[in-house]
C-alpha cells in the first residue's frame, strides 16, 4: 500500500482510497491516545515568533533559538532527516528535522505525523545551502492531529462551492484569501480611525426591530415568543441613529450587519455589513466631502496609494470626484431630458419608446430612476456623486428648496456600482408623515419594499432634529474594490449558501 506521503492528491482520491486514509489517520490518533500522548490534551504552546518575522529579521536571528507553531503543509525526505514547511498566520517557513538532533524515539514519532497536523517547533535559525531561511529543529511537538487530509497542494482548493462552504480549508490552502480578509479587517479599522479622529462616536442599535425601515428592501420576519409579537431583522441602521441625533449626540456611526430578504448574486448577500453615520448641522454636500476624504484615507492606509485597480481597470481616488445630477446623467447617457417631461404620462410614453419596463403605479420620478439604472450606472467607473434624486424614491430625504420634486440626496458610484447613499436628512415631521402615507399607499399597491409608518420616529422628529447629513456605506463592496475580488462571497468569511442535500 502506498504511504500517505507518496500520494499527490488525497482529496481527489477514489472513495476507497480516501476511506483508507481516514482509517489510517484515526488509527494513528488511537495509538497516540493509548500511549498517553493525546495531542488534543495539549492546552498551550509558547512561541516566540511568526514565520514572516523570522524571515524579515534573519540577520538578527541567525543562529538564535526560536519557537514557532503552525500547520505542517509539506514534507520532503524520510530517511534520517526531513525538510517540512510549517504555515502560520503570516506565511510559511521551512524546518529541518534530523534524527541526530531530536533522538530516535522522537524522530520515529515525527515520521508518523501527517500533512495538516499542527506542530510546535523549537530550534535555531539558519540558511540552507540553497539559500532558504529555515529552522534547525531541536524539539518538535504534536499540538493537534488532522484527521482529514488537505486538498492537493500543487493546485490549492479551486472548487468555489467547497471554498465558500469550508472557508477554514480555503484559508489554509489559498494565501490570497487570507490576505483578502486581513485587508478587510484593516479597511474597517481604518474607517474607525478616520471617523474617531473626526469626532464621531461609535454606537450599537438593535438588530431585532418591530418596524424595519430606512431602506427599500423586504425584511426577514420572525416571532418573539417571550412577548408573543412579530419582529423583523433590521434592513438599515438609519432610524435608530437619527433618534440619537435628536437626543443630542451630534456625530454618530455604526458598523453592523443588516438583513434583506432578496436574491443572491455577485454583489448581493442577504446579510451584509453596512456603515451608516449621521452628523448634525451639515448637509449632503458635507457628506460628499467626508466620503472623498475617507475613501482616500482608507486607500492610503490599506494599499499605500489612491489609485486602485479592479478587474484591470484603474480608478483614481486622488482626483476630485465628479458631481452630476441624476437628470444630467440620464440626459448624457440616454439623450432624454427629464426637465422637458412634465407628467407621469409623458414619462411612461418615453419609457415605452425606449423599451423600459415600468409599473402602473410608477410616477415621473420612478421612471427617471429606471432610466438611470438602464442607461447610466454601467458608465460610472471613476468616483462619481450622482445628486438630486426624485422625491418618489427618497422618502426620508429633505426636498431641494429650488425644486420640491427633487431631494438633496446623492449616491456614490465606482466601477458602475453604488457604493454609498446619502441625504440631507428630512427633519420635518409633518412632511415625513406625508411621505410615510405615500409609502403605505405603495405597499398597498404591491410594493413590498416600501416603508411603513414609524410612529416613534415621527415622535422623535416632533421633539426636534437639527439639520443633519447622513450616509450609508456598503463595507463589502468597498472591500471588493480594494482587494480586487470578483464577488461579494469572496469578501464574506461565511457567505449565505443553499443547504447541501444528501
VEXDOMAR-421125 format. One record per residue (C-alpha): x, y, z; residue in one letter; residue number from 1. Coordinates in steps of 0.2 Angstrom, whole numbers, plus 5000, padded with zeros to 4 digits. Each point is the difference from the previous one (the first is absolute). Example, Ala and Ser with C-alpha at 12.3 -4.5 7.8 and 13.67 -1.06 7.14 Angstrom:
BEGIN
<rec <5062, 4978, 5039>, "a", 1>
<rec <5006, 5017, 4997>, "s", 2>
END
This chain:
BEGIN
<rec <5000, 5000, 5000>, "x", 1>
<rec <5007, 5017, 4996>, "x", 2>
<rec <5004, 5011, 5015>, "x", 3>
<rec <4990, 5016, 5002>, "x", 4>
<rec <5016, 5010, 4996>, "x", 5>
<rec <5002, 4993, 4983>, "x", 6>
<rec <4982, 5004, 4994>, "x", 7>
<rec <4998, 5017, 4990>, "x", 8>
<rec <4981, 5003, 5002>, "x", 9>
<rec <4991, 4994, 5015>, "x", 10>
<rec <4984, 5009, 4998>, "x", 11>
<rec <4998, 4994, 4982>, "x", 12>
<rec <5004, 4982, 5005>, "x", 13>
<rec <4987, 4987, 4996>, "x", 14>
<rec <4988, 4997, 5015>, "x", 15>
<rec <5008, 4984, 5005>, "x", 16>
<rec <5017, 5008, 5001>, "x", 17>
<rec <4994, 5015, 5010>, "x", 18>
<rec <4991, 4988, 5012>, "x", 19>
<rec <5017, 4992, 5002>, "x", 20>
<rec <5008, 5016, 5004>, "x", 21>
<rec <4987, 5005, 5013>, "x", 22>
<rec <5002, 4983, 5008>, "x", 23>
<rec <5019, 5001, 5001>, "x", 24>
<rec <4999, 5018, 5007>, "x", 25>
<rec <4987, 4994, 5014>, "x", 26>
<rec <5011, 4985, 5003>, "x", 27>
<rec <5015, 5011, 5003>, "x", 28>
<rec <4990, 5011, 5012>, "x", 29>
<rec <4994, 4985, 5009>, "x", 30>
<rec <5017, 4994, 5003>, "x", 31>
<rec <5005, 5017, 5006>, "x", 32>
<rec <4986, 5000, 5013>, "x", 33>
<rec <5005, 4982, 5005>, "x", 34>
<rec <5018, 5006, 5003>, "x", 35>
<rec <4994, 5014, 5011>, "x", 36>
<rec <5004, 5013, 4987>, "x", 37>
<rec <4983, 5007, 4995>, "x", 38>
<rec <5005, 5016, 4990>, "x", 39>
<rec <4983, 5008, 5004>, "x", 40>
<rec <5004, 5000, 5018>, "x", 41>
<rec <5014, 5013, 4997>, "x", 42>
<rec <4993, 5016, 5006>, "x", 43>
<rec <5014, 5013, 4995>, "x", 44>
<rec <5016, 5002, 4991>, "x", 45>
<rec <5012, 5015, 5003>, "x", 46>
<rec <5007, 5007, 4984>, "x", 47>
<rec <5011, 5014, 4997>, "x", 48>
<rec <4998, 5005, 4982>, "x", 49>
<rec <4989, 4998, 4984>, "x", 50>
<rec <5008, 4994, 4984>, "x", 51>
<rec <5000, 5016, 4991>, "x", 52>
<rec <5008, 5009, 5015>, "x", 53>
<rec <5015, 4987, 5000>, "x", 54>
<rec <5002, 5003, 4981>, "x", 55>
<rec <5000, 5019, 5001>, "x", 56>
<rec <5012, 5000, 5015>, "x", 57>
<rec <5012, 4986, 4994>, "x", 58>
<rec <5016, 5010, 5003>, "x", 59>
<rec <4995, 5003, 5018>, "x", 60>
<rec <4993, 4983, 5003>, "x", 61>
<rec <5013, 4989, 4991>, "x", 62>
<rec <5006, 4986, 5012>, "x", 63>
<rec <4988, 5006, 5013>, "x", 64>
<rec <4987, 4988, 5008>, "x", 65>
<rec <4982, 5003, 4995>, "x", 66>
<rec <4984, 4991, 5002>, "x", 67>
<rec <4985, 5000, 4988>, "x", 68>
<rec <4983, 4992, 4998>, "x", 69>
<rec <4990, 4996, 4985>, "x", 70>
<rec <4994, 4987, 4988>, "x", 71>
<rec <5011, 4988, 4991>, "x", 72>
<rec <4997, 5002, 4981>, "x", 73>
<rec <5013, 4990, 4992>, "x", 74>
<rec <5014, 4987, 5003>, "x", 75>
<rec <5015, 4995, 4990>, "x", 76>
<rec <5012, 4986, 5004>, "x", 77>
<rec <4996, 4986, 5012>, "x", 78>
<rec <5017, 4993, 5004>, "x", 79>
<rec <5010, 5006, 5015>, "x", 80>
<rec <4995, 5018, 4996>, "x", 81>
<rec <4985, 5009, 4993>, "x", 82>
<rec <4996, 5018, 4994>, "x", 83>
<rec <4982, 5006, 5004>, "x", 84>
<rec <4990, 5016, 4997>, "x", 85>
<rec <4991, 5007, 5015>, "x", 86>
<rec <4986, 5013, 4996>, "x", 87>
<rec <4994, 5012, 5013>, "x", 88>
<rec <4990, 5017, 5000>, "x", 89>
<rec <5014, 5009, 4990>, "x", 90>
<rec <5006, 4988, 4988>, "x", 91>
<rec <5011, 4984, 4999>, "x", 92>
<rec <5017, 4996, 5005>, "x", 93>
<rec <5011, 4984, 4997>, "x", 94>
<rec <5005, 4989, 5015>, "x", 95>
<rec <5014, 4987, 4999>, "x", 96>
<rec <4998, 4985, 5012>, "x", 97>
<rec <5014, 4988, 5002>, "x", 98>
<rec <5001, 4984, 5010>, "x", 99>
<rec <5016, 5004, 5008>, "x", 100>
<rec <4993, 5016, 5007>, "x", 101>
<rec <4983, 4994, 5007>, "x", 102>
<rec <5004, 4982, 5004>, "x", 103>
<rec <4994, 4984, 4993>, "x", 104>
<rec <4984, 4999, 5010>, "x", 105>
<rec <4995, 5017, 4996>, "x", 106>
<rec <5004, 4998, 4982>, "x", 107>
<rec <4990, 4984, 4999>, "x", 108>
<rec <4985, 5010, 5007>, "x", 109>
<rec <5003, 5014, 4987>, "x", 110>
<rec <5000, 4988, 4986>, "x", 111>
<rec <4982, 4996, 5004>, "x", 112>
<rec <4995, 5018, 4999>, "x", 113>
<rec <4988, 5004, 4985>, "x", 114>
<rec <4998, 5014, 4989>, "x", 115>
<rec <4988, 5012, 5008>, "x", 116>
<rec <5006, 4996, 5018>, "x", 117>
<rec <5003, 5015, 5011>, "x", 118>
<rec <5017, 5000, 5008>, "x", 119>
<rec <5011, 5011, 5012>, "x", 120>
<rec <5018, 5002, 4994>, "x", 121>
<rec <5015, 5005, 5010>, "x", 122>
<rec <5017, 5002, 4992>, "x", 123>
<rec <5013, 5012, 4993>, "x", 124>
<rec <4999, 5011, 4985>, "x", 125>
<rec <5012, 4997, 4985>, "x", 126>
<rec <5001, 5001, 4982>, "x", 127>
<rec <5001, 4984, 4989>, "x", 128>
<rec <5013, 4998, 4986>, "x", 129>
<rec <4986, 5004, 4988>, "x", 130>
<rec <4998, 5017, 5009>, "x", 131>
<rec <4983, 4996, 5009>, "x", 132>
<rec <4998, 5007, 5017>, "x", 133>
<rec <4995, 4986, 5011>, "x", 134>
<rec <4999, 4993, 5018>, "x", 135>
<rec <5012, 4986, 5006>, "x", 136>
<rec <4988, 4991, 5011>, "x", 137>
<rec <5005, 4994, 5018>, "x", 138>
<rec <4983, 4996, 5006>, "x", 139>
<rec <4983, 4997, 4991>, "x", 140>
<rec <4983, 4997, 5008>, "x", 141>
<rec <4984, 4994, 4993>, "x", 142>
<rec <4987, 5013, 5006>, "x", 143>
<rec <4985, 4994, 4990>, "x", 144>
<rec <4996, 4985, 4989>, "x", 145>
<rec <4992, 5003, 4982>, "x", 146>
<rec <4988, 4986, 4998>, "x", 147>
<rec <4996, 5005, 4982>, "x", 148>
<rec <5012, 5003, 4986>, "x", 149>
<rec <5002, 5017, 4992>, "x", 150>
<rec <4997, 5003, 4981>, "x", 151>
<rec <5014, 4997, 4988>, "x", 152>
<rec <5014, 5012, 5003>, "x", 153>
<rec <5005, 5005, 4983>, "x", 154>
<rec <4984, 5007, 4994>, "x", 155>
<rec <4992, 5006, 5016>, "x", 156>
<rec <4981, 4999, 5003>, "x", 157>
<rec <4992, 5006, 4984>, "x", 158>
<rec <4982, 4994, 5002>, "x", 159>
<rec <4991, 5016, 5004>, "x", 160>
<rec <4985, 4991, 5008>, "x", 161>
<rec <5012, 4991, 5012>, "x", 162>
<rec <5010, 5016, 5003>, "x", 163>
<rec <4985, 5009, 5006>, "x", 164>
<rec <4992, 4986, 5010>, "x", 165>
<rec <5017, 4995, 5008>, "x", 166>
<rec <5008, 5017, 5002>, "x", 167>
<rec <5012, 4993, 5013>, "x", 168>
<rec <5008, 4989, 4987>, "x", 169>
<rec <5000, 5014, 4987>, "x", 170>
<rec <5010, 5011, 5012>, "x", 171>
<rec <5012, 4986, 5003>, "x", 172>
<rec <5003, 4996, 4982>, "x", 173>
<rec <4999, 5017, 4991>, "x", 174>
<rec <5011, 5014, 5007>, "x", 175>
<rec <4991, 5013, 4990>, "x", 176>
<rec <4984, 4997, 5009>, "x", 177>
<rec <5008, 5002, 5016>, "x", 178>
<rec <5007, 5017, 4994>, "x", 179>
<rec <4983, 5005, 4994>, "x", 180>
<rec <4993, 4998, 5018>, "x", 181>
<rec <5015, 5008, 5008>, "x", 182>
<rec <4997, 5015, 4989>, "x", 183>
<rec <4981, 5000, 5004>, "x", 184>
<rec <5004, 5002, 5018>, "x", 185>
<rec <5013, 5014, 4996>, "x", 186>
<rec <4986, 5009, 4990>, "x", 187>
<rec <4988, 5000, 5014>, "x", 188>
<rec <5013, 5005, 5013>, "x", 189>
<rec <5006, 5014, 4988>, "x", 190>
<rec <4982, 5006, 4999>, "x", 191>
<rec <4998, 5001, 5019>, "x", 192>
<rec <5016, 5009, 5002>, "x", 193>
<rec <4995, 5013, 4987>, "x", 194>
<rec <4983, 5003, 5008>, "x", 195>
<rec <5006, 5000, 5018>, "x", 196>
<rec <5013, 5013, 4995>, "x", 197>
<rec <4985, 5010, 4992>, "x", 198>
<rec <4991, 5000, 5017>, "x", 199>
<rec <4987, 4986, 4996>, "x", 200>
<rec <4994, 4989, 5013>, "x", 201>
<rec <4998, 4981, 4997>, "x", 202>
<rec <4983, 4993, 5006>, "x", 203>
<rec <4990, 4984, 4999>, "x", 204>
<rec <4981, 4999, 4996>, "x", 205>
<rec <4988, 4985, 5000>, "x", 206>
<rec <5000, 4987, 4986>, "x", 207>
<rec <4983, 4993, 5005>, "x", 208>
<rec <4987, 5014, 4997>, "x", 209>
<rec <4981, 5002, 4999>, "x", 210>
<rec <5001, 5011, 4985>, "x", 211>
<rec <5014, 4997, 4987>, "x", 212>
<rec <5002, 5017, 4992>, "x", 213>
<rec <5013, 5011, 4992>, "x", 214>
<rec <5002, 4991, 4983>, "x", 215>
<rec <4990, 4993, 4986>, "x", 216>
<rec <5002, 4981, 5004>, "x", 217>
<rec <4990, 4985, 5005>, "x", 218>
<rec <5004, 4995, 5018>, "x", 219>
<rec <5002, 4983, 5008>, "x", 220>
<rec <4986, 4997, 5013>, "x", 221>
<rec <5000, 4990, 5016>, "x", 222>
<rec <4989, 4997, 5016>, "x", 223>
<rec <5006, 5005, 5017>, "x", 224>
<rec <4992, 4987, 5011>, "x", 225>
<rec <5004, 5009, 5017>, "x", 226>
<rec <4989, 5015, 4994>, "x", 227>
<rec <4989, 4990, 4988>, "x", 228>
<rec <5004, 5014, 4987>, "x", 229>
<rec <5006, 5000, 4982>, "x", 230>
<rec <5017, 5008, 4997>, "x", 231>
<rec <5011, 5003, 4985>, "x", 232>
<rec <5019, 5000, 4997>, "x", 233>
<rec <5006, 5018, 4997>, "x", 234>
<rec <5003, 5005, 4981>, "x", 235>
<rec <5008, 5016, 5005>, "x", 236>
<rec <5008, 5009, 5014>, "x", 237>
<rec <4992, 5017, 4996>, "x", 238>
<rec <4986, 5003, 5011>, "x", 239>
<rec <5008, 4995, 5017>, "x", 240>
<rec <5015, 5011, 4996>, "x", 241>
<rec <4989, 5015, 4996>, "x", 242>
<rec <4992, 4998, 5017>, "x", 243>
<rec <5017, 5002, 5007>, "x", 244>
<rec <5002, 5016, 4991>, "x", 245>
<rec <4984, 5006, 5007>, "x", 246>
<rec <5007, 4996, 5017>, "x", 247>
<rec <5015, 5011, 4998>, "x", 248>
<rec <5013, 4988, 4994>, "x", 249>
<rec <5006, 5011, 4986>, "x", 250>
<rec <5012, 4988, 4990>, "x", 251>
<rec <4996, 4981, 5001>, "x", 252>
<rec <5004, 4985, 4990>, "x", 253>
<rec <4997, 4981, 5000>, "x", 254>
<rec <5008, 4986, 4991>, "x", 255>
<rec <4989, 4985, 5000>, "x", 256>
<rec <4991, 4986, 4991>, "x", 257>
<rec <4983, 5003, 4992>, "x", 258>
<rec <4988, 4988, 4992>, "x", 259>
<rec <4990, 5001, 4984>, "x", 260>
<rec <4989, 4986, 4993>, "x", 261>
<rec <5006, 5001, 4982>, "x", 262>
<rec <5010, 4990, 4987>, "x", 263>
<rec <5018, 4994, 5000>, "x", 264>
<rec <5012, 5006, 4987>, "x", 265>
<rec <5018, 5006, 4998>, "x", 266>
<rec <4996, 5016, 5009>, "x", 267>
<rec <4985, 4995, 5012>, "x", 268>
<rec <4999, 4989, 5015>, "x", 269>
<rec <4985, 5000, 5012>, "x", 270>
<rec <5011, 5005, 5015>, "x", 271>
<rec <5014, 5013, 4997>, "x", 272>
<rec <5009, 5013, 5009>, "x", 273>
<rec <4994, 5018, 4999>, "x", 274>
<rec <5008, 5016, 5008>, "x", 275>
<rec <4989, 5014, 5002>, "x", 276>
<rec <5004, 5017, 5008>, "x", 277>
<rec <4991, 5016, 5004>, "x", 278>
<rec <5006, 5017, 5004>, "x", 279>
<rec <4990, 5015, 5006>, "x", 280>
<rec <5001, 5017, 4992>, "x", 281>
<rec <5006, 4994, 4983>, "x", 282>
<rec <4992, 4995, 4984>, "x", 283>
<rec <5003, 4988, 4985>, "x", 284>
<rec <5014, 5011, 4994>, "x", 285>
<rec <5009, 4997, 5017>, "x", 286>
<rec <4997, 4981, 4997>, "x", 287>
<rec <5009, 5001, 4983>, "x", 288>
<rec <5015, 5009, 5008>, "x", 289>
<rec <5001, 4986, 5013>, "x", 290>
<rec <4998, 4986, 4988>, "x", 291>
<rec <5014, 5007, 4989>, "x", 292>
<rec <5012, 5002, 5015>, "x", 293>
<rec <4996, 4984, 5008>, "x", 294>
<rec <5002, 4989, 4984>, "x", 295>
<rec <5017, 5008, 4997>, "x", 296>
<rec <5005, 4997, 5018>, "x", 297>
<rec <4995, 4982, 5000>, "x", 298>
<rec <5009, 4997, 4983>, "x", 299>
<rec <5016, 5008, 5006>, "x", 300>
<rec <5000, 4990, 5016>, "x", 301>
<rec <4995, 4983, 4993>, "x", 302>
<rec <5008, 5001, 4983>, "x", 303>
<rec <5013, 5014, 5001>, "x", 304>
<rec <4992, 5009, 4984>, "x", 305>
<rec <4985, 5009, 4995>, "x", 306>
<rec <5000, 4991, 4983>, "x", 307>
<rec <4991, 4983, 5001>, "x", 308>
<rec <4998, 4987, 4986>, "x", 309>
<rec <4985, 4989, 4999>, "x", 310>
<rec <4998, 4987, 4987>, "x", 311>
<rec <5014, 5009, 4990>, "x", 312>
<rec <4992, 5017, 5001>, "x", 313>
<rec <5009, 5014, 5009>, "x", 314>
<rec <4989, 5012, 5011>, "x", 315>
<rec <5008, 5015, 5007>, "x", 316>
<rec <4994, 5006, 5017>, "x", 317>
<rec <5013, 5014, 5000>, "x", 318>
<rec <4991, 5011, 4988>, "x", 319>
<rec <4984, 5010, 5005>, "x", 320>
<rec <4985, 4989, 4998>, "x", 321>
<rec <4988, 5004, 4986>, "x", 322>
<rec <4983, 5008, 5006>, "x", 323>
<rec <4985, 4998, 4988>, "x", 324>
<rec <4981, 5001, 5003>, "x", 325>
<rec <4990, 4985, 4995>, "x", 326>
<rec <4991, 5010, 4987>, "x", 327>
<rec <5016, 5005, 4992>, "x", 328>
<rec <5007, 4982, 5001>, "x", 329>
<rec <4984, 4993, 4991>, "x", 330>
<rec <5001, 5014, 4987>, "x", 331>
<rec <5019, 4996, 4997>, "x", 332>
<rec <4998, 4982, 4998>, "x", 333>
<rec <4982, 4997, 4993>, "x", 334>
<rec <4997, 5017, 4991>, "x", 335>
<rec <4984, 5002, 5009>, "x", 336>
<rec <4998, 5017, 5010>, "x", 337>
<rec <4988, 4997, 5015>, "x", 338>
<rec <4999, 5019, 5002>, "x", 339>
<rec <4990, 5000, 4984>, "x", 340>
<rec <4988, 4987, 5007>, "x", 341>
<rec <4986, 5007, 5010>, "x", 342>
<rec <4988, 4985, 5004>, "x", 343>
<rec <5000, 4982, 5005>, "x", 344>
<rec <4991, 4996, 4984>, "x", 345>
<rec <5014, 5009, 4989>, "x", 346>
<rec <5013, 4990, 5010>, "x", 347>
<rec <4991, 4983, 4997>, "x", 348>
<rec <4999, 5004, 4982>, "x", 349>
<rec <5018, 5003, 4998>, "x", 350>
<rec <5004, 4985, 5010>, "x", 351>
<rec <4990, 4989, 4988>, "x", 352>
<rec <5009, 5008, 4986>, "x", 353>
<rec <5017, 4996, 5008>, "x", 354>
<rec <4994, 4982, 5005>, "x", 355>
<rec <5001, 5003, 5018>, "x", 356>
<rec <4988, 4990, 5010>, "x", 357>
<rec <4990, 5008, 5014>, "x", 358>
<rec <4985, 4998, 5011>, "x", 359>
<rec <4983, 5009, 5000>, "x", 360>
<rec <5003, 5007, 5017>, "x", 361>
<rec <5016, 5008, 4994>, "x", 362>
<rec <5002, 5019, 5000>, "x", 363>
<rec <5011, 5012, 4990>, "x", 364>
<rec <5014, 4998, 5013>, "x", 365>
<rec <4999, 4981, 5000>, "x", 366>
<rec <5002, 5000, 4981>, "x", 367>
<rec <5015, 5012, 5001>, "x", 368>
<rec <5008, 4987, 5012>, "x", 369>
<rec <4997, 4986, 4988>, "x", 370>
<rec <5008, 5010, 4986>, "x", 371>
<rec <5015, 5003, 5012>, "x", 372>
<rec <5002, 4981, 5004>, "x", 373>
<rec <4998, 4995, 4981>, "x", 374>
<rec <5011, 5013, 4992>, "x", 375>
<rec <5012, 5008, 5013>, "x", 376>
<rec <5006, 4989, 5013>, "x", 377>
<rec <5012, 4989, 4990>, "x", 378>
<rec <5009, 5016, 4994>, "x", 379>
<rec <5004, 5006, 5017>, "x", 380>
<rec <5018, 4992, 5002>, "x", 381>
<rec <5010, 5014, 5008>, "x", 382>
<rec <4994, 5007, 5017>, "x", 383>
<rec <4984, 5010, 4996>, "x", 384>
<rec <4986, 5008, 5011>, "x", 385>
<rec <4983, 4999, 4992>, "x", 386>
<rec <4990, 5013, 5008>, "x", 387>
<rec <4982, 5006, 5002>, "x", 388>
<rec <4989, 4985, 4999>, "x", 389>
<rec <4981, 5001, 4997>, "x", 390>
<rec <4989, 5001, 5015>, "x", 391>
<rec <4990, 4984, 4996>, "x", 392>
<rec <5015, 4989, 5004>, "x", 393>
<rec <5007, 5010, 5015>, "x", 394>
<rec <4987, 4999, 5014>, "x", 395>
<rec <5012, 5006, 5014>, "x", 396>
<rec <5009, 5014, 4991>, "x", 397>
<rec <4998, 5019, 5001>, "x", 398>
<rec <4993, 5008, 4984>, "x", 399>
<rec <5011, 5012, 4990>, "x", 400>
<rec <4994, 5018, 5004>, "x", 401>
<rec <5001, 5004, 4981>, "x", 402>
<rec <4990, 4986, 4994>, "x", 403>
<rec <4989, 4989, 5012>, "x", 404>
<rec <4999, 4986, 4987>, "x", 405>
<rec <5018, 4996, 5004>, "x", 406>
<rec <5009, 4997, 5017>, "x", 407>
<rec <5017, 5003, 5006>, "x", 408>
<rec <5007, 4983, 4998>, "x", 409>
<rec <5015, 4992, 4992>, "x", 410>
<rec <5006, 4982, 4996>, "x", 411>
<rec <5018, 4997, 4998>, "x", 412>
<rec <5006, 4989, 4986>, "x", 413>
<rec <5016, 4991, 4995>, "x", 414>
<rec <5002, 4986, 4987>, "x", 415>
<rec <4982, 5002, 4995>, "x", 416>
<rec <4995, 4995, 5018>, "x", 417>
<rec <4991, 5010, 5013>, "x", 418>
<rec <5012, 5002, 5014>, "x", 419>
<rec <4991, 5012, 5012>, "x", 420>
<rec <4983, 5009, 5002>, "x", 421>
<rec <4998, 5017, 5009>, "x", 422>
<rec <4988, 5013, 5004>, "x", 423>
<rec <4996, 5017, 5008>, "x", 424>
<rec <4989, 4991, 5012>, "x", 425>
<rec <4982, 5004, 5001>, "x", 426>
<rec <4996, 5008, 5017>, "x", 427>
<rec <4983, 5007, 4997>, "x", 428>
<rec <4988, 4988, 5009>, "x", 429>
<rec <4985, 5006, 4990>, "x", 430>
<rec <5008, 4997, 4983>, "x", 431>
<rec <5007, 4984, 5007>, "x", 432>
<rec <4982, 4994, 5005>, "x", 433>
<rec <4994, 5004, 4982>, "x", 434>
<rec <5015, 4990, 4993>, "x", 435>
<rec <4995, 4985, 5011>, "x", 436>
<rec <4982, 5001, 4993>, "x", 437>
<rec <5007, 4999, 4983>, "x", 438>
<rec <5011, 4985, 5004>, "x", 439>
<rec <4984, 4991, 5008>, "x", 440>
<rec <4991, 5004, 4984>, "x", 441>
<rec <5014, 4992, 4990>, "x", 442>
<rec <5000, 4985, 5012>, "x", 443>
<rec <4981, 4998, 4997>, "x", 444>
<rec <5003, 5000, 4981>, "x", 445>
<rec <5013, 4986, 5001>, "x", 446>
<rec <5016, 5008, 5004>, "x", 447>
<rec <5006, 4988, 5013>, "x", 448>
<rec <5016, 5010, 5002>, "x", 449>
<rec <4991, 5016, 5006>, "x", 450>
<rec <5002, 5007, 5017>, "x", 451>
<rec <4986, 5000, 5013>, "x", 452>
<rec <4996, 5014, 5012>, "x", 453>
<rec <5012, 5001, 5015>, "x", 454>
<rec <4990, 5009, 5014>, "x", 455>
<rec <5014, 5001, 5012>, "x", 456>
<rec <5012, 5007, 4987>, "x", 457>
<rec <4987, 5013, 4996>, "x", 458>
<rec <4999, 5004, 5018>, "x", 459>
<rec <5019, 5002, 5001>, "x", 460>
<rec <4999, 5013, 4985>, "x", 461>
<rec <4986, 5009, 5009>, "x", 462>
<rec <5012, 5002, 5015>, "x", 463>
<rec <5011, 5008, 4988>, "x", 464>
<rec <5015, 4994, 4989>, "x", 465>
<rec <5013, 5013, 4994>, "x", 466>
<rec <5005, 5002, 4982>, "x", 467>
<rec <5010, 4983, 4997>, "x", 468>
<rec <5010, 4992, 4987>, "x", 469>
<rec <5000, 4981, 4999>, "x", 470>
<rec <5008, 4986, 4989>, "x", 471>
<rec <5001, 4981, 4999>, "x", 472>
<rec <5015, 4991, 4993>, "x", 473>
<rec <5000, 4982, 4994>, "x", 474>
<rec <5016, 4993, 5009>, "x", 475>
<rec <5000, 4984, 4989>, "x", 476>
<rec <5000, 5009, 4983>, "x", 477>
<rec <5013, 5012, 5007>, "x", 478>
<rec <5011, 4984, 5004>, "x", 479>
<rec <4996, 4992, 4983>, "x", 480>
<rec <5008, 5015, 4992>, "x", 481>
<rec <5015, 5002, 5011>, "x", 482>
<rec <5004, 4982, 4999>, "x", 483>
<rec <4996, 4997, 4982>, "x", 484>
<rec <4987, 4986, 5004>, "x", 485>
<rec <4988, 4995, 4987>, "x", 486>
<rec <4985, 4996, 5011>, "x", 487>
<rec <4993, 5005, 5017>, "x", 488>
<rec <5002, 4982, 5006>, "x", 489>
<rec <5019, 5002, 4998>, "x", 490>
<rec <5000, 5013, 5014>, "x", 491>
<rec <4987, 4992, 5012>, "x", 492>
<rec <5008, 4987, 5011>, "x", 493>
<rec <4984, 4990, 5000>, "x", 494>
<rec <4989, 5005, 4986>, "x", 495>
<rec <4982, 4994, 4999>, "x", 496>
<rec <4999, 4983, 4991>, "x", 497>
<rec <4985, 4988, 4996>, "x", 498>
<rec <5001, 4985, 5011>, "x", 499>
<rec <5009, 4985, 4993>, "x", 500>
<rec <4988, 4985, 4996>, "x", 501>
<rec <5005, 4982, 5003>, "x", 502>
END
